[in-house]
Amino acid sequence: MPEPASSRSVERRQARPWLDRFKRLCRYRLVIPIKRSPHPPEHTARGVMIGLMWGLTPSVGAQMIFCLITWVIARRFFKWDFSLIVSLAWTWTTNVITLVPAYYLFFITGQLMLGKFDDLSGYGDFAAAWANAIQDQTHATFWESAWFYTVLLFKGWGVPMLIGCIPWSIFGGWMGYTWSLRFIRRHRRRKAEKLMTNAAKQEA
């Protein structure tokens, strides 16, 4: 007798609890802030763009500070504004799970852009080298860790990684703006339609 589809789906969820937690965390960290933003869609979408642009750089530990600096400079000197809260939230795209894959992608892209086709290490070697380098930072303070990672990046993979992150930062920021603008508009339109429907039902 074939196993019911519902039991199979439950087993899949139980086999991948980390994936379900990660999805919920992404929704809490990334989606809910743009749904709850009181600002116009363009203002909120610009926040997503700036957050992603800084998030897709090898600057974990300082991304929020860079978002704040960008926000201050943009408002004071260019009269251009975006949602600071949303931008801070979207720097989380590079987190403890995505950090090493993202850094490896930046490194490989930078090597290709520099024409170093014969110096492309595999992901396993890169991840192992990164793990070995940070294994002694478990009990370090935030600023000690931030300084350590900065030195590590520049000494180990600095130039290729800094160059390689540029296209991903620009493309990711543009994609984030485009997607979030459509998402916010659609969400607010559906919310307004639901309110109108409920109001019509109450009047009927």
Disulfide bonds with the S-S distance in Angstrom:
none
